[in-house]
């Protein structure tokens, strides 16, 4: 019995340490959307098709504004924006959680460097990024980052609730697109 318990615990730890698989595979058509959002504290409209005309888009879903991991991730994206711009990419953050706070979040944690927008339940389903943690967090997304090439196809995806690697991995993916 002790061995079985050890095996179960080890398996659980192994699963929690590895990143979850993102819902959309490489090469899949990224669902188009238009959403209300904010940038630098001001309301804006975010349109994926319009953003793709400028180059690849880093579309990152995060659980909720003003939560510790989401604050860290937004700050990391903001600090790396010069690198994303040099690589020709646009960054867009999306969430279904605490959307009434996006204007303040865009100014404070995104430092006015990129837009954040409301991800509707439909959009969260179409990207299959639901956090699924019960009624108190219904409609929240998990932490998944996509790089969408200007042709509208997913070039890269990464899911992991830990925010640390999303910026570096997505920047590397954008840079690899530029080398094609």
C-alpha positions as CSV (number, residue, x, y, z in Angstrom):
1,X,0.0,0.0,0.0
2,X,2.9,2.4,0.8
3,X,4.5,1.8,-2.6
4,X,1.2,2.4,-4.4
5,X,0.7,5.7,-2.5
6,X,4.3,6.7,-3.4
7,X,3.7,6.0,-7.1
8,X,0.4,8.0,-7.0
9,X,2.1,11.0,-5.3
10,X,5.0,10.9,-7.7
11,X,2.7,10.7,-10.7
12,X,0.7,13.7,-9.4
13,X,3.8,15.7,-8.8
14,X,5.1,14.9,-12.3
15,X,1.8,16.0,-13.8
16,X,1.7,19.3,-11.9
17,X,5.3,20.1,-12.7
18,X,4.9,19.8,-16.5
19,X,3.1,22.3,-18.6
20,X,-0.4,21.5,-19.8
21,X,-1.0,21.2,-23.5
22,X,-2.5,24.3,-25.2
23,X,-5.8,23.6,-26.9
24,X,-5.0,24.8,-30.4
25,X,-2.3,22.9,-32.2
26,X,0.4,24.4,-34.4
27,X,-1.1,25.2,-37.8
28,X,-4.7,25.5,-36.5
29,X,-6.7,28.5,-37.6
30,X,-6.8,31.0,-34.7
31,X,-10.4,32.1,-34.0
32,X,-10.9,35.7,-35.1
33,X,-12.4,38.2,-32.5
34,X,-13.0,41.8,-31.7
35,X,-13.1,42.7,-28.0
36,X,-13.4,45.6,-25.7
37,X,-10.2,46.3,-23.8
38,X,-7.8,48.9,-22.5
39,X,-4.4,50.3,-23.1
40,X,-2.6,52.8,-20.8
41,X,-5.8,53.2,-18.9
42,X,-7.9,54.2,-21.9
43,X,-10.7,52.1,-23.4
44,X,-9.9,50.6,-26.8
45,X,-11.3,48.0,-29.2
46,X,-9.0,45.0,-30.0
47,X,-9.3,43.2,-33.3
48,X,-7.2,40.2,-34.1
49,X,-7.5,40.6,-37.9
50,X,-6.3,44.2,-37.8
51,X,-3.4,43.3,-35.5
52,X,-2.4,40.5,-37.9
53,X,-2.0,42.9,-40.8
54,X,1.0,44.4,-38.9
55,X,2.7,41.0,-38.3
56,X,2.5,38.1,-35.9
57,X,0.4,38.4,-32.7
58,X,1.3,37.1,-29.3
59,X,-2.0,36.4,-27.7
60,X,-1.7,35.5,-24.1
61,X,-4.6,34.5,-21.9
62,X,-4.3,35.1,-18.2
63,X,-6.7,34.2,-15.3
64,X,-7.6,37.6,-13.8
65,X,-6.3,41.2,-13.5
66,X,-4.7,42.0,-10.2
67,X,-3.7,38.5,-9.2
68,X,-0.1,37.8,-8.2
69,X,0.9,35.6,-11.2
70,X,-1.0,37.8,-13.7
71,X,0.6,41.0,-12.4
72,X,4.1,39.4,-12.8
73,X,3.3,38.1,-16.3
74,X,2.0,41.5,-17.5
75,X,5.0,43.3,-16.0
76,X,7.3,40.8,-17.8
77,X,5.6,41.3,-21.1
78,X,5.7,45.1,-20.6
79,X,9.5,45.0,-20.0
80,X,10.0,42.9,-23.1
81,X,7.9,45.0,-25.5
82,X,10.9,46.6,-27.2
83,X,12.1,43.1,-28.1
84,X,8.7,42.1,-29.4
85,X,8.4,45.3,-31.4
86,X,11.9,44.8,-32.9
87,X,10.7,41.3,-33.9
88,X,7.6,42.8,-35.6
89,X,5.1,41.4,-33.1
90,X,2.0,42.8,-31.4
91,X,1.2,41.6,-27.9
92,X,-2.4,41.3,-26.7
93,X,-3.5,40.1,-23.2
94,X,-6.9,38.5,-22.7
95,X,-8.8,37.6,-19.6
96,X,-12.3,36.6,-18.5
97,X,-11.5,37.5,-14.8
98,X,-11.8,40.9,-13.1
99,X,-12.6,42.5,-16.4
100,X,-14.0,45.5,-14.7
101,X,-10.4,46.3,-13.6
102,X,-8.7,46.2,-17.0
103,X,-8.3,49.9,-17.5
104,X,-6.4,50.2,-14.2
105,X,-4.5,47.0,-14.9
106,X,-3.4,48.2,-18.3
107,X,-1.9,51.3,-16.9
108,X,-0.3,49.8,-13.8
109,X,0.9,46.3,-14.6
110,X,1.0,46.5,-18.4
111,X,2.7,50.0,-18.1
112,X,0.7,51.1,-21.1
113,X,2.8,49.0,-23.4
114,X,0.2,46.6,-24.8
115,X,-3.6,46.2,-24.7
116,X,-5.5,43.8,-22.5
117,X,-9.1,42.9,-23.4
118,X,-12.1,41.0,-22.2
119,X,-12.2,37.4,-23.3
120,X,-15.9,36.4,-23.6
121,X,-17.0,32.9,-22.5
122,X,-17.4,32.1,-26.2
123,X,-13.8,33.2,-27.0
124,X,-12.4,31.2,-24.0
125,X,-14.3,28.2,-25.4
126,X,-13.1,28.7,-29.0
127,X,-9.5,28.9,-27.8
128,X,-10.3,26.1,-25.3
129,X,-8.5,27.9,-22.4
130,X,-11.1,27.7,-19.6
131,X,-9.6,27.5,-16.1
132,X,-12.6,25.5,-15.0
133,X,-12.3,26.1,-11.2
134,X,-16.0,26.4,-10.2
135,X,-18.6,29.0,-9.9
136,X,-16.4,31.7,-8.2
137,X,-14.0,31.6,-11.2
138,X,-16.5,30.7,-14.0
139,X,-15.4,32.3,-17.2
140,X,-11.8,32.7,-16.2
141,X,-9.1,31.5,-18.6
142,X,-6.0,29.5,-17.8
143,X,-2.5,30.9,-18.6
144,X,-1.9,30.1,-22.3
145,X,0.1,32.0,-24.8
146,X,-0.2,31.7,-28.5
147,X,1.9,33.1,-31.3
148,X,-0.3,33.6,-34.3
149,X,1.5,34.1,-37.6
150,X,0.2,36.9,-39.9
151,X,-1.6,34.2,-42.0
152,X,-3.9,33.6,-38.9
153,X,-2.4,30.2,-38.1
154,X,-1.1,29.2,-34.7
155,X,2.7,29.0,-34.9
156,X,3.3,28.3,-31.2
157,X,1.4,27.6,-28.1
158,X,2.4,27.2,-24.4
159,X,0.2,26.5,-21.4
160,X,1.4,26.7,-17.9
161,X,-0.1,28.4,-14.9
162,X,3.3,29.5,-13.8
163,X,3.9,32.9,-15.6
164,X,7.7,32.8,-15.7
165,X,8.4,31.3,-19.1
166,X,5.6,32.7,-21.3
167,X,7.5,35.8,-22.3
168,X,10.8,34.1,-23.2
169,X,9.1,31.2,-25.1
170,X,6.8,33.4,-27.1
171,X,9.6,35.9,-28.0
172,X,11.7,32.9,-29.2
173,X,8.8,31.7,-31.3
174,X,8.3,35.2,-32.8
175,X,12.0,35.5,-33.6
176,X,11.9,32.1,-35.3
177,X,9.1,33.3,-37.6
178,X,11.2,36.3,-38.6
179,X,14.0,33.9,-39.8
180,X,11.6,32.0,-42.1
